[in-house]
Amino acid sequence: MPKNHEFLEGGFSCLTRAELPELDISSEKVIPADKVSKLLSGAMRIIKRCPKMKKENKARDAMLVVAGLLSGLRVSELIALRWGDVAMNHNPPRLIVQKGKGGKYREVLVPYWLLDFLSAYRRWAWGAGWACVDGEYIFCSPRSGKKPSPIKKRTAQFAIARMYKRYDLAGFSAHSLRHTFATGLYRASGKDLQLVQWQLGHDEARTTCIYIGLLGEDVVESLQKLHKGRK
């Protein structure tokens, strides 16, 4: 596990307070910082105020977006999460991916304030009649007279799209949450590529470079510093 994770204590501040850079490769996939801030604050309002009804999915949709923004998990990994995969007592807290891409297990560090969202969402889910115990899925679809079932990937993508529409975000996909997380984490960690690669679960650093647009401005910056001051 990479050691450089102290920044997690303050959350990914760059996602909400710092201007994201222009990227050569993936800029169209990164949600602007001001929109991220609105998504996060709006999501908390929705989760807290949403009626506790079994057929009301706005709180679930909001929580999906928040979890994606603050963990960088793939949609398939998000919908596979169970309450027992939330390791709240660790320092820092983490989400446990039991079977990620290629069936791989990994633990993803998350900011402490993601727990605030999850706690509020859990209260809503209990009120909606969902069993929020370790073996149950976090993101469910209500079924009349039956136990809620885990949502499908397509359902999650539509849910995220509804949240985007609510905040006038056009041209972004569910996968944009992962790109936004990766770019924000890279900046917040002082450009720690290894950490971002580990968090995203990438086997190759090159894949991570493409996610964060590293082949653009950072290469130019490095070349300018190469042998600087030498004759």
N, C-alpha and C positions, 0 to 999 in steps of 0.2 A: 504494500500500500504506500503511495507517495506520502511524504511527510508534510508537504506544504499544503496544509488544510486549515490553518488558523483563521483565514479570511471567512470561513464558513460561519464563524461565531456571529459575525455581523450580517449574515445573509449576503446574497449576491448584489451588493449595492449598485454595481455598475448597470444592472438590469433596470433600475428604476431612477437612478440619480445622475448617471453619467451618460454623455452622448455617445452612442455607438459609432464606431468609425465606418467610413465608406470602404467596402471590400470589393476587390476585383472579381471574385468568383461567386460568392454566395450572398451578396447584399440583398438580392430580391427575396431571399429566404429568411432574413433576419427581421423580426418585428421591431419597429422603432421604439426607442426607450420610453417616449411619452405614452405610447399606446400600451406598452407593457405595464406601466404604472397604473393606467386606467383599468386594464384587465384585472390586475391583482386587487386593487381597491374595490372595484365593482364586484368581483367574485366573492369577496368577504361579505359584502352587503347582501348579495343574493343568498349565500349560505345561511346567514343569520336570520334573514327575514322570510325565507321561503316557507310557504305553508307546509306543515308536516302531513302531506298526503301521499299515498302510495303511488298515485299516477303523476305526481309532480316531479319532473326530472331536472328542473333548472339548477338545483343545488348540485346534483351529480355532474351536470355539464360544466358548471363553474369549477368544481373540484378537479375535474379532468384537466382543464386548462392550467390551473395552478400547479398541479403535480407535474405536468409536462414542462412548464417553465422553470420550476425549481429543482428538478431532478435530471432532466435531459433523457428520460427513459423513452424508448420506442413505444408507439401506441400499443403494440402487441404485448409489451412488458407491463405497461400501465394496467391494462384490463386483466392481466393475470395476477395482479397483486391481491393478497389476502391480508386481513388485519394483522395476522401473525407475522407478516413480512415487514411491519413497521417497527424498527428497533429504536424506540423512544429513549431508552435508558442508556444508550451508548453515547460516548463523547468523542466526536459529534454524532448526532443521530444519523441513521441510515435506513435506506430501503433495501430489502433483500430481493434480488432477482433470482428466483429459483431455476428458471430455464430461459435464458436469454437467447440471442441469436446463436445458432449452432448448438443449442441445448446447454449453454454454459451458465454456471452459477457465478454471481458476483454481488458485491455489496457496494451500494452507491451512497456516498456521503451527501447529506442534505442540510440546508440551513435550519437553524432552530425554529425560525418563524414559520416554516412549513407545518410544524406541529400545531401551531395555532389554528391554521386552516383545517387540518385533519381533525382536531378536537371539536371544532365548531361543526364540521360536516358529520362527525360521528354522532353528535347530539341530535342533529337533524335526522340522520338515518334511523336512530333508535326510535325517534318520534314517529317516523314513517312506517315503523313496524318491521324494520330489517334487523336481523341478528348480526350484531357487530362484534363477533367473537373471532378468535384467532383463525379458525379454519374457514371462515366465510369471506367471500370476495368483497372488495371495497366498492367496486363499481358494478351495480346491478341494474337489471331491468325488471320492473314489477310485473307480476303475472296474476291475473284475477284468481283469487282463491288458492293460489299456489305459492310455494317458496320462491322468492326473487332469484333470478338466474343471472350469471355473469354476462355482461354485454359482449356483443360481437365487435370485431374490429371496425366493420363498416358503421355500426351504430355509434361507436366512439368518434369516428371521423365526422359523421353528421352532427354529433353533439358539439364538437369543437367548432365546426363551421357555423353553428347557430350562435355561439359566443362571439365569433369573429363578426358576424353580421350585426350583432347587438352593438358592437363598438366600432363599426364602419371600417373593418379591416378587410380589404379586398385583395385578392391575388396571393393569399397565404394558404398553406395547407396545414394539416395536423403535424406534419413533419417539421414545419417551421418552428414549432416549440423547441424541438431538439437543437436546431441550428442556432436559435436565439440563446438557449442555455449555453451551448458550446462557446459561442463568441463572447458572451458576458463573462463566463468563467475564465476564459483565456486572459481577458483583460484584468479581471479582479485578482487573479493569482500571480500577476506580474509576468504574464506570458509563459506560464509553465505548461508546455506542450505535453509533457509526460502525464501530468495530473489530468488534463482534459482527456487525453487518450484513455487513461484508466477509467475515468468516470463514465465515458461513453461506451466502454467495452469494445474498443477497436483493437484488432490484432496488429494493424499496421499504422504507423504514425502518419503515413501519407494520406490515409483516409481522413484522419483528424485534420490535417492541414487543409484539405479541401473544404471540410465543414466550416472552418473558421476563416477561410480566405487567406491563409498564411502565405500562399504563393504570390501574394500581391505586395502590399505596402511594406510588410516586414522584411521581405527579401531585399527590397530596394534600400531600406534602412540599414540592414546588415552589410550590404555591399559598400555603402557609403562609409561605414565605420572600419572596413577592412583595410589594414595597414595605414590607417589615418595617422598623419604626422611623420611618416617615414619618407625619406627622399629616395 
